[in-house]
């Protein structure tokens, strides 16, 4: 697999994971505020958006991994990648 493709795949997975981690860290930091907001109905729309973002990031990671698998399969038995 070409080094540029490998870097693209690694960066895509890192991007997705880092964004998910940031969402989790911020959610934990503001857990009390979020709980109260949910109780009084002020968090419904934001909660939907965050869930959609999380779902989309998971799908994105699967797409990146599928791209990686496709690239490896196209290489077949080649042992030296051409640059």
SEFIZA-3560 file (N, C-alpha, C; in Angstrom, 3 decimals):
REM SEFIZA-3560
<numar><xx>0.850</xx><yy>-1.170</yy><zz>0.000</zz><atom>N</atom></numar>
<numar><xx>0.000</xx><yy>0.000</yy><zz>0.000</zz><atom>CA</atom></numar>
<numar><xx>0.901</xx><yy>1.240</yy><zz>0.000</zz><atom>C</atom></numar>
<numar><xx>0.575</xx><yy>2.181</yy><zz>-0.836</zz><atom>N</atom></numar>
<numar><xx>1.377</xx><yy>3.399</yy><zz>-0.914</zz><atom>CA</atom></numar>
<numar><xx>1.364</xx><yy>4.123</yy><zz>0.421</zz><atom>C</atom></numar>
<numar><xx>2.459</xx><yy>4.758</yy><zz>0.711</zz><atom>N</atom></numar>
<numar><xx>2.600</xx><yy>5.468</yy><zz>1.992</zz><atom>CA</atom></numar>
<numar><xx>1.565</xx><yy>6.583</yy><zz>2.123</zz><atom>C</atom></numar>
<numar><xx>1.249</xx><yy>7.265</yy><zz>1.034</zz><atom>N</atom></numar>
<numar><xx>0.262</xx><yy>8.355</yy><zz>1.090</zz><atom>CA</atom></numar>
<numar><xx>-1.134</xx><yy>7.819</yy><zz>1.415</zz><atom>C</atom></numar>
<numar><xx>-1.470</xx><yy>6.643</yy><zz>0.900</zz><atom>N</atom></numar>
<numar><xx>-2.767</xx><yy>6.021</yy><zz>1.195</zz><atom>CA</atom></numar>
<numar><xx>-2.802</xx><yy>5.583</yy><zz>2.646</zz><atom>C</atom></numar>
<numar><xx>-1.720</xx><yy>4.981</yy><zz>3.096</zz><atom>N</atom></numar>
<numar><xx>-1.645</xx><yy>4.537</yy><zz>4.490</zz><atom>CA</atom></numar>
<numar><xx>-1.802</xx><yy>5.730</yy><zz>5.433</zz><atom>C</atom></numar>
<numar><xx>-1.147</xx><yy>6.837</yy><zz>5.110</zz><atom>N</atom></numar>
<numar><xx>-1.244</xx><yy>8.044</yy><zz>5.937</zz><atom>CA</atom></numar>
<numar><xx>-2.673</xx><yy>8.576</yy><zz>5.940</zz><atom>C</atom></numar>
<numar><xx>-3.323</xx><yy>8.588</yy><zz>4.780</zz><atom>N</atom></numar>
<numar><xx>-4.711</xx><yy>9.042</yy><zz>4.677</zz><atom>CA</atom></numar>
<numar><xx>-5.617</xx><yy>8.215</yy><zz>5.579</zz><atom>C</atom></numar>
<numar><xx>-5.447</xx><yy>6.909</yy><zz>5.550</zz><atom>N</atom></numar>
<numar><xx>-6.273</xx><yy>5.995</yy><zz>6.353</zz><atom>CA</atom></numar>
<numar><xx>-6.013</xx><yy>6.225</yy><zz>7.838</zz><atom>C</atom></numar>
<numar><xx>-4.764</xx><yy>6.311</yy><zz>8.224</zz><atom>N</atom></numar>
<numar><xx>-4.422</xx><yy>6.525</yy><zz>9.626</zz><atom>CA</atom></numar>
<numar><xx>-4.968</xx><yy>7.854</yy><zz>10.136</zz><atom>C</atom></numar>
<numar><xx>-4.846</xx><yy>8.902</yy><zz>9.326</zz><atom>N</atom></numar>
<numar><xx>-5.355</xx><yy>10.215</yy><zz>9.721</zz><atom>CA</atom></numar>
<numar><xx>-6.880</xx><yy>10.219</yy><zz>9.831</zz><atom>C</atom></numar>
<numar><xx>-7.550</xx><yy>9.522</yy><zz>8.938</zz><atom>N</atom></numar>
<numar><xx>-9.014</xx><yy>9.455</yy><zz>8.989</zz><atom>CA</atom></numar>
<numar><xx>-9.501</xx><yy>8.779</yy><zz>10.253</zz><atom>C</atom></numar>
<numar><xx>-8.865</xx><yy>7.683</yy><zz>10.618</zz><atom>N</atom></numar>
<numar><xx>-9.247</xx><yy>6.969</yy><zz>11.838</zz><atom>CA</atom></numar>
<numar><xx>-8.898</xx><yy>7.814</yy><zz>13.056</zz><atom>C</atom></numar>
<numar><xx>-7.728</xx><yy>8.441</yy><zz>13.036</zz><atom>N</atom></numar>
<numar><xx>-7.324</xx><yy>9.298</yy><zz>14.149</zz><atom>CA</atom></numar>
<numar><xx>-8.291</xx><yy>10.477</yy><zz>14.301</zz><atom>C</atom></numar>
<numar><xx>-8.670</xx><yy>11.102</yy><zz>13.206</zz><atom>N</atom></numar>
<numar><xx>-9.617</xx><yy>12.216</yy><zz>13.214</zz><atom>CA</atom></numar>
<numar><xx>-10.926</xx><yy>11.811</yy><zz>13.880</zz><atom>C</atom></numar>
<numar><xx>-11.471</xx><yy>10.691</yy><zz>13.446</zz><atom>N</atom></numar>
<numar><xx>-12.740</xx><yy>10.206</yy><zz>13.976</zz><atom>CA</atom></numar>
<numar><xx>-12.628</xx><yy>9.900</yy><zz>15.469</zz><atom>C</atom></numar>
<numar><xx>-11.585</xx><yy>9.193</yy><zz>15.859</zz><atom>N</atom></numar>
<numar><xx>-11.392</xx><yy>8.842</yy><zz>17.265</zz><atom>CA</atom></numar>
<numar><xx>-11.181</xx><yy>10.076</yy><zz>18.136</zz><atom>C</atom></numar>
<numar><xx>-10.394</xx><yy>11.018</yy><zz>17.641</zz><atom>N</atom></numar>
<numar><xx>-10.121</xx><yy>12.225</yy><zz>18.423</zz><atom>CA</atom></numar>
<numar><xx>-11.389</xx><yy>13.055</yy><zz>18.627</zz><atom>C</atom></numar>
<numar><xx>-12.209</xx><yy>13.157</yy><zz>17.602</zz><atom>N</atom></numar>
<numar><xx>-13.457</xx><yy>13.900</yy><zz>17.725</zz><atom>CA</atom></numar>
<numar><xx>-14.413</xx><yy>13.216</yy><zz>18.706</zz><atom>C</atom></numar>
<numar><xx>-14.494</xx><yy>11.889</yy><zz>18.642</zz><atom>N</atom></numar>
<numar><xx>-15.330</xx><yy>11.139</yy><zz>19.588</zz><atom>CA</atom></numar>
<numar><xx>-14.820</xx><yy>11.327</yy><zz>21.020</zz><atom>C</atom></numar>
<numar><xx>-13.513</xx><yy>11.284</yy><zz>21.201</zz><atom>N</atom></numar>
<numar><xx>-12.938</xx><yy>11.498</yy><zz>22.533</zz><atom>CA</atom></numar>
<numar><xx>-13.250</xx><yy>12.897</yy><zz>23.050</zz><atom>C</atom></numar>
<numar><xx>-13.170</xx><yy>13.898</yy><zz>22.185</zz><atom>N</atom></numar>
<numar><xx>-13.463</xx><yy>15.274</yy><zz>22.592</zz><atom>CA</atom></numar>
<numar><xx>-14.921</xx><yy>15.408</yy><zz>23.030</zz><atom>C</atom></numar>
<numar><xx>-15.825</xx><yy>14.798</yy><zz>22.292</zz><atom>N</atom></numar>
<numar><xx>-17.247</xx><yy>14.831</yy><zz>22.663</zz><atom>CA</atom></numar>
<numar><xx>-17.442</xx><yy>14.187</yy><zz>24.033</zz><atom>C</atom></numar>
<numar><xx>-16.799</xx><yy>13.061</yy><zz>24.244</zz><atom>N</atom></numar>
<numar><xx>-16.927</xx><yy>12.369</yy><zz>25.531</zz><atom>CA</atom></numar>
<numar><xx>-16.339</xx><yy>13.201</yy><zz>26.673</zz><atom>C</atom></numar>
<numar><xx>-15.163</xx><yy>13.783</yy><zz>26.460</zz><atom>N</atom></numar>
<numar><xx>-14.528</xx><yy>14.599</yy><zz>27.500</zz><atom>CA</atom></numar>
<numar><xx>-15.394</xx><yy>15.806</yy><zz>27.871</zz><atom>C</atom></numar>
<numar><xx>-15.906</xx><yy>16.492</yy><zz>26.880</zz><atom>N</atom></numar>
<numar><xx>-16.743</xx><yy>17.665</yy><zz>27.134</zz><atom>CA</atom></numar>
<numar><xx>-18.045</xx><yy>17.260</yy><zz>27.814</zz><atom>C</atom></numar>
<numar><xx>-18.632</xx><yy>16.152</yy><zz>27.370</zz><atom>N</atom></numar>
<numar><xx>-19.870</xx><yy>15.671</yy><zz>27.991</zz><atom>CA</atom></numar>
<numar><xx>-19.657</xx><yy>15.336</yy><zz>29.460</zz><atom>C</atom></numar>
<numar><xx>-18.525</xx><yy>14.715</yy><zz>29.786</zz><atom>N</atom></numar>
<numar><xx>-18.223</xx><yy>14.388</yy><zz>31.183</zz><atom>CA</atom></numar>
<numar><xx>-17.994</xx><yy>15.656</yy><zz>32.004</zz><atom>C</atom></numar>
<numar><xx>-17.322</xx><yy>16.619</yy><zz>31.413</zz><atom>N</atom></numar>
<numar><xx>-17.035</xx><yy>17.881</yy><zz>32.098</zz><atom>CA</atom></numar>
<numar><xx>-18.327</xx><yy>18.611</yy><zz>32.466</zz><atom>C</atom></numar>
<numar><xx>-19.318</xx><yy>18.551</yy><zz>31.592</zz><atom>N</atom></numar>
<numar><xx>-20.573</xx><yy>19.273</yy><zz>31.799</zz><atom>CA</atom></numar>
<numar><xx>-21.733</xx><yy>18.328</yy><zz>32.113</zz><atom>C</atom></numar>
<numar><xx>-21.420</xx><yy>17.192</yy><zz>32.697</zz><atom>N</atom></numar>
<numar><xx>-22.431</xx><yy>16.167</yy><zz>32.970</zz><atom>CA</atom></numar>
<numar><xx>-23.608</xx><yy>16.706</yy><zz>33.783</zz><atom>C</atom></numar>
<numar><xx>-23.337</xx><yy>17.471</yy><zz>34.826</zz><atom>N</atom></numar>
<numar><xx>-24.418</xx><yy>18.011</yy><zz>35.660</zz><atom>CA</atom></numar>
<numar><xx>-25.293</xx><yy>18.970</yy><zz>34.847</zz><atom>C</atom></numar>
<numar><xx>-24.667</xx><yy>19.854</yy><zz>34.107</zz><atom>N</atom></numar>
<numar><xx>-25.420</xx><yy>20.796</yy><zz>33.277</zz><atom>CA</atom></numar>
<numar><xx>-26.275</xx><yy>20.056</yy><zz>32.241</zz><atom>C</atom></numar>
<numar><xx>-25.700</xx><yy>19.058</yy><zz>31.612</zz><atom>N</atom></numar>
<numar><xx>-26.425</xx><yy>18.281</yy><zz>30.605</zz><atom>CA</atom></numar>
<numar><xx>-27.611</xx><yy>17.566</yy><zz>31.243</zz><atom>C</atom></numar>
<numar><xx>-27.407</xx><yy>16.973</yy><zz>32.412</zz><atom>N</atom></numar>
<numar><xx>-28.504</xx><yy>16.266</yy><zz>33.099</zz><atom>CA</atom></numar>
<numar><xx>-29.666</xx><yy>17.200</yy><zz>33.398</zz><atom>C</atom></numar>
<numar><xx>-29.354</xx><yy>18.371</yy><zz>33.933</zz><atom>N</atom></numar>
<numar><xx>-30.411</xx><yy>19.339</yy><zz>34.245</zz><atom>CA</atom></numar>
<numar><xx>-31.090</xx><yy>19.807</yy><zz>32.962</zz><atom>C</atom></numar>
<numar><xx>-30.297</xx><yy>20.092</yy><zz>31.943</zz><atom>N</atom></numar>
<numar><xx>-30.860</xx><yy>20.536</yy><zz>30.659</zz><atom>CA</atom></numar>
<numar><xx>-31.782</xx><yy>19.487</yy><zz>30.060</zz><atom>C</atom></numar>
<numar><xx>-31.401</xx><yy>18.221</yy><zz>30.201</zz><atom>N</atom></numar>
<numar><xx>-32.247</xx><yy>17.134</yy><zz>29.687</zz><atom>CA</atom></numar>
<numar><xx>-33.558</xx><yy>17.067</yy><zz>30.472</zz><atom>C</atom></numar>
<numar><xx>-33.483</xx><yy>17.232</yy><zz>31.782</zz><atom>N</atom></numar>
<numar><xx>-34.686</xx><yy>17.186</yy><zz>32.618</zz><atom>CA</atom></numar>
<numar><xx>-35.693</xx><yy>18.271</yy><zz>32.239</zz><atom>C</atom></numar>
<numar><xx>-35.211</xx><yy>19.456</yy><zz>31.916</zz><atom>N</atom></numar>
<numar><xx>-36.127</xx><yy>20.561</yy><zz>31.603</zz><atom>CA</atom></numar>
<numar><xx>-36.384</xx><yy>20.713</yy><zz>30.100</zz><atom>C</atom></numar>
<numar><xx>-35.843</xx><yy>19.780</yy><zz>29.334</zz><atom>N</atom></numar>
<numar><xx>-36.147</xx><yy>19.750</yy><zz>27.898</zz><atom>CA</atom></numar>
<numar><xx>-35.348</xx><yy>20.712</yy><zz>27.044</zz><atom>C</atom></numar>
<numar><xx>-34.230</xx><yy>21.217</yy><zz>27.552</zz><atom>N</atom></numar>
<numar><xx>-33.427</xx><yy>22.168</yy><zz>26.786</zz><atom>CA</atom></numar>
<numar><xx>-32.326</xx><yy>21.497</yy><zz>25.972</zz><atom>C</atom></numar>
<numar><xx>-32.227</xx><yy>20.198</yy><zz>26.058</zz><atom>N</atom></numar>
<numar><xx>-31.094</xx><yy>19.509</yy><zz>25.442</zz><atom>CA</atom></numar>
<numar><xx>-31.534</xx><yy>18.600</yy><zz>24.297</zz><atom>C</atom></numar>
<numar><xx>-32.828</xx><yy>18.510</yy><zz>24.054</zz><atom>N</atom></numar>
<numar><xx>-33.340</xx><yy>17.533</yy><zz>23.085</zz><atom>CA</atom></numar>
<numar><xx>-32.698</xx><yy>17.665</yy><zz>21.705</zz><atom>C</atom></numar>
<numar><xx>-32.708</xx><yy>18.862</yy><zz>21.148</zz><atom>N</atom></numar>
<numar><xx>-32.181</xx><yy>19.053</yy><zz>19.789</zz><atom>CA</atom></numar>
<numar><xx>-30.666</xx><yy>18.834</yy><zz>19.739</zz><atom>C</atom></numar>
<numar><xx>-29.959</xx><yy>19.346</yy><zz>20.732</zz><atom>N</atom></numar>
<numar><xx>-28.517</xx><yy>19.171</yy><zz>20.782</zz><atom>CA</atom></numar>
<numar><xx>-28.147</xx><yy>17.703</yy><zz>20.963</zz><atom>C</atom></numar>
<numar><xx>-28.929</xx><yy>16.998</yy><zz>21.769</zz><atom>N</atom></numar>
<numar><xx>-28.692</xx><yy>15.570</yy><zz>21.973</zz><atom>CA</atom></numar>
<numar><xx>-28.840</xx><yy>14.807</yy><zz>20.659</zz><atom>C</atom></numar>
<numar><xx>-29.856</xx><yy>15.164</yy><zz>19.874</zz><atom>N</atom></numar>
<numar><xx>-30.058</xx><yy>14.517</yy><zz>18.568</zz><atom>CA</atom></numar>
<numar><xx>-28.864</xx><yy>14.772</yy><zz>17.650</zz><atom>C</atom></numar>
<numar><xx>-28.390</xx><yy>16.008</yy><zz>17.636</zz><atom>N</atom></numar>
<numar><xx>-27.255</xx><yy>16.363</yy><zz>16.774</zz><atom>CA</atom></numar>
<numar><xx>-25.996</xx><yy>15.609</yy><zz>17.209</zz><atom>C</atom></numar>
<numar><xx>-25.763</xx><yy>15.537</yy><zz>18.512</zz><atom>N</atom></numar>
<numar><xx>-24.580</xx><yy>14.820</yy><zz>19.012</zz><atom>CA</atom></numar>
<numar><xx>-24.664</xx><yy>13.332</yy><zz>18.701</zz><atom>C</atom></numar>
<numar><xx>-25.857</xx><yy>12.765</yy><zz>18.799</zz><atom>N</atom></numar>
<numar><xx>-26.020</xx><yy>11.348</yy><zz>18.464</zz><atom>CA</atom></numar>
<numar><xx>-25.792</xx><yy>11.127</yy><zz>16.966</zz><atom>C</atom></numar>
<numar><xx>-26.321</xx><yy>12.033</yy><zz>16.136</zz><atom>N</atom></numar>
<numar><xx>-26.097</xx><yy>11.930</yy><zz>14.690</zz><atom>CA</atom></numar>
<numar><xx>-24.609</xx><yy>12.049</yy><zz>14.364</zz><atom>C</atom></numar>
<numar><xx>-23.932</xx><yy>12.983</yy><zz>15.026</zz><atom>N</atom></numar>
<numar><xx>-22.496</xx><yy>13.147</yy><zz>14.794</zz><atom>CA</atom></numar>
<numar><xx>-21.741</xx><yy>11.881</yy><zz>15.184</zz><atom>C</atom></numar>
<numar><xx>-22.073</xx><yy>11.323</yy><zz>16.328</zz><atom>N</atom></numar>
<numar><xx>-21.408</xx><yy>10.094</yy><zz>16.775</zz><atom>CA</atom></numar>
<numar><xx>-21.635</xx><yy>8.956</yy><zz>15.786</zz><atom>C</atom></numar>
<numar><xx>-22.879</xx><yy>8.804</yy><zz>15.350</zz><atom>N</atom></numar>
<numar><xx>-23.209</xx><yy>7.757</yy><zz>14.370</zz><atom>CA</atom></numar>
<numar><xx>-22.438</xx><yy>7.983</yy><zz>13.070</zz><atom>C</atom></numar>
<numar><xx>-22.383</xx><yy>9.225</yy><zz>12.628</zz><atom>N</atom></numar>
<numar><xx>-21.691</xx><yy>9.556</yy><zz>11.385</zz><atom>CA</atom></numar>
<numar><xx>-20.194</xx><yy>9.285</yy><zz>11.502</zz><atom>C</atom></numar>
<numar><xx>-19.605</xx><yy>9.594</yy><zz>12.650</zz><atom>N</atom></numar>
<numar><xx>-18.175</xx><yy>9.327</yy><zz>12.850</zz><atom>CA</atom></numar>
<numar><xx>-17.886</xx><yy>7.835</yy><zz>12.849</zz><atom>C</atom></numar>
<numar><xx>-18.776</xx><yy>7.048</yy><zz>13.419</zz><atom>N</atom></numar>
<numar><xx>-18.606</xx><yy>5.595</yy><zz>13.401</zz><atom>CA</atom></numar>
<numar><xx>-18.685</xx><yy>5.079</yy><zz>11.970</zz><atom>C</atom></numar>
<numar><xx>-19.659</xx><yy>5.560</yy><zz>11.220</zz><atom>N</atom></numar>
<numar><xx>-19.792</xx><yy>5.168</yy><zz>9.806</zz><atom>CA</atom></numar>
<numar><xx>-18.550</xx><yy>5.593</yy><zz>9.024</zz><atom>C</atom></numar>
<numar><xx>-18.069</xx><yy>6.809</yy><zz>9.296</zz><atom>N</atom></numar>
<numar><xx>-16.874</xx><yy>7.311</yy><zz>8.622</zz><atom>CA</atom></numar>
<numar><xx>-15.682</xx><yy>6.388</yy><zz>8.875</zz><atom>C</atom></numar>
<numar><xx>-15.531</xx><yy>5.956</yy><zz>10.119</zz><atom>N</atom></numar>
<numar><xx>-14.433</xx><yy>5.045</yy><zz>10.458</zz><atom>CA</atom></numar>
<numar><xx>-14.566</xx><yy>3.738</yy><zz>9.687</zz><atom>C</atom></numar>
<numar><xx>-15.784</xx><yy>3.211</yy><zz>9.593</zz><atom>N</atom></numar>
<numar><xx>-15.993</xx><yy>1.983</yy><zz>8.814</zz><atom>CA</atom></numar>
<numar><xx>-15.662</xx><yy>2.201</yy><zz>7.335</zz><atom>C</atom></numar>
<numar><xx>-16.031</xx><yy>3.359</yy><zz>6.798</zz><atom>N</atom></numar>
<numar><xx>-15.714</xx><yy>3.650</yy><zz>5.394</zz><atom>CA</atom></numar>
<numar><xx>-14.206</xx><yy>3.709</yy><zz>5.177</zz><atom>C</atom></numar>
<numar><xx>-13.504</xx><yy>4.345</yy><zz>6.107</zz><atom>N</atom></numar>
<numar><xx>-12.050</xx><yy>4.436</yy><zz>6.002</zz><atom>CA</atom></numar>
<numar><xx>-11.429</xx><yy>3.039</yy><zz>6.068</zz><atom>C</atom></numar>
<numar><xx>-11.924</xx><yy>2.214</yy><zz>6.989</zz><atom>N</atom></numar>
<numar><xx>-11.386</xx><yy>0.850</yy><zz>7.118</zz><atom>CA</atom></numar>
<numar><xx>-11.716</xx><yy>0.016</yy><zz>5.883</zz><atom>C</atom></numar>
<numar><xx>-12.898</xx><yy>0.218</yy><zz>5.304</zz><atom>N</atom></numar>
<numar><xx>-13.267</xx><yy>-0.491</yy><zz>4.070</zz><atom>CA</atom></numar>
<numar><xx>-12.354</xx><yy>-0.060</yy><zz>2.926</zz><atom>C</atom></numar>
<numar><xx>-12.030</xx><yy>1.227</yy><zz>2.886</zz><atom>N</atom></numar>
<numar><xx>-11.114</xx><yy>1.747</yy><zz>1.869</zz><atom>CA</atom></numar>
<numar><xx>-9.744</xx><yy>1.093</yy><zz>2.027</zz><atom>C</atom></numar>
<numar><xx>-9.298</xx><yy>0.964</yy><zz>3.276</zz><atom>N</atom></numar>
<numar><xx>-8.016</xx><yy>0.316</yy><zz>3.551</zz><atom>CA</atom></numar>
<numar><xx>-8.031</xx><yy>-1.131</yy><zz>3.056</zz><atom>C</atom></numar>
<numar><xx>-9.110</xx><yy>-1.846</yy><zz>3.361</zz><atom>N</atom></numar>
<numar><xx>-9.228</xx><yy>-3.249</yy><zz>2.942</zz><atom>CA</atom></numar>
<numar><xx>-9.224</xx><yy>-3.356</yy><zz>1.419</zz><atom>C</atom></numar>
<numar><xx>-9.955</xx><yy>-2.459</yy><zz>0.770</zz><atom>N</atom></numar>
<numar><xx>-10.016</xx><yy>-2.457</yy><zz>-0.697</zz><atom>CA</atom></numar>
<numar><xx>-8.631</xx><yy>-2.230</yy><zz>-1.289</zz><atom>C</atom></numar>
<numar><xx>-7.895</xx><yy>-1.298</yy><zz>-0.724</zz><atom>N</atom></numar>
<numar><xx>-6.555</xx><yy>-1.009</yy><zz>-1.234</zz><atom>CA</atom></numar>
<numar><xx>-5.629</xx><yy>-2.211</yy><zz>-1.054</zz><atom>C</atom></numar>
<numar><xx>-5.738</xx><yy>-2.881</yy><zz>0.090</zz><atom>N</atom></numar>
<numar><xx>-4.897</xx><yy>-4.058</yy><zz>0.331</zz><atom>CA</atom></numar>
<numar><xx>-5.248</xx><yy>-5.174</yy><zz>-0.638</zz><atom>C</atom></numar>
<numar><xx>-6.540</xx><yy>-5.370</yy><zz>-0.896</zz><atom>N</atom></numar>
<numar><xx>-6.960</xx><yy>-6.430</yy><zz>-1.816</zz><atom>CA</atom></numar>
<numar><xx>-6.495</xx><yy>-6.156</yy><zz>-3.236</zz><atom>C</atom></numar>
<numar><xx>-6.490</xx><yy>-4.881</yy><zz>-3.646</zz><atom>N</atom></numar>
<numar><xx>-6.038</xx><yy>-4.526</yy><zz>-4.987</zz><atom>CA</atom></numar>
<numar><xx>-4.557</xx><yy>-4.787</yy><zz>-5.166</zz><atom>C</atom></numar>
<numar><xx>-3.805</xx><yy>-4.711</yy><zz>-4.062</zz><atom>N</atom></numar>
<numar><xx>-2.358</xx><yy>-4.950</yy><zz>-4.152</zz><atom>CA</atom></numar>
<numar><xx>-2.055</xx><yy>-6.418</yy><zz>-4.378</zz><atom>C</atom></numar>
<numar><xx>-2.927</xx><yy>-7.272</yy><zz>-3.912</zz><atom>N</atom></numar>
<numar><xx>-2.713</xx><yy>-8.694</yy><zz>-4.100</zz><atom>CA</atom></numar>
<numar><xx>-1.434</xx><yy>-9.170</yy><zz>-3.439</zz><atom>C</atom></numar>
<numar><xx>-0.593</xx><yy>-9.838</yy><zz>-4.206</zz><atom>N</atom></numar>
<numar><xx>0.625</xx><yy>-10.410</yy><zz>-3.649</zz><atom>CA</atom></numar>
<numar><xx>1.836</xx><yy>-9.499</yy><zz>-3.783</zz><atom>C</atom></numar>
<numar><xx>1.619</xx><yy>-8.282</yy><zz>-4.237</zz><atom>N</atom></numar>
<numar><xx>2.744</xx><yy>-7.371</yy><zz>-4.373</zz><atom>CA</atom></numar>
<numar><xx>3.403</xx><yy>-7.137</yy><zz>-3.024</zz><atom>C</atom></numar>
<numar><xx>4.703</xx><yy>-7.109</yy><zz>-3.017</zz><atom>N</atom></numar>
<numar><xx>5.411</xx><yy>-6.884</yy><zz>-1.758</zz><atom>CA</atom></numar>
<numar><xx>6.092</xx><yy>-5.526</yy><zz>-1.735</zz><atom>C</atom></numar>
<numar><xx>6.283</xx><yy>-4.932</yy><zz>-2.885</zz><atom>N</atom></numar>
<numar><xx>6.921</xx><yy>-3.629</yy><zz>-2.935</zz><atom>CA</atom></numar>
<numar><xx>5.949</xx><yy>-2.634</yy><zz>-3.583</zz><atom>C</atom></numar>
<numar><xx>5.544</xx><yy>-1.635</yy><zz>-2.820</zz><atom>N</atom></numar>
<numar><xx>4.612</xx><yy>-0.638</yy><zz>-3.322</zz><atom>CA</atom></numar>
<numar><xx>5.361</xx><yy>0.362</yy><zz>-4.189</zz><atom>C</atom></numar>
<numar><xx>4.759</xx><yy>0.696</yy><zz>-5.300</zz><atom>N</atom></numar>
<numar><xx>5.348</xx><yy>1.696</yy><zz>-6.173</zz><atom>CA</atom></numar>
<numar><xx>4.950</xx><yy>3.084</yy><zz>-5.696</zz><atom>C</atom></numar>
<numar><xx>5.851</xx><yy>3.996</yy><zz>-5.679</zz><atom>N</atom></numar>
<numar><xx>5.577</xx><yy>5.365</yy><zz>-5.241</zz><atom>CA</atom></numar>
<numar><xx>5.457</xx><yy>6.267</yy><zz>-6.432</zz><atom>C</atom></numar>
//
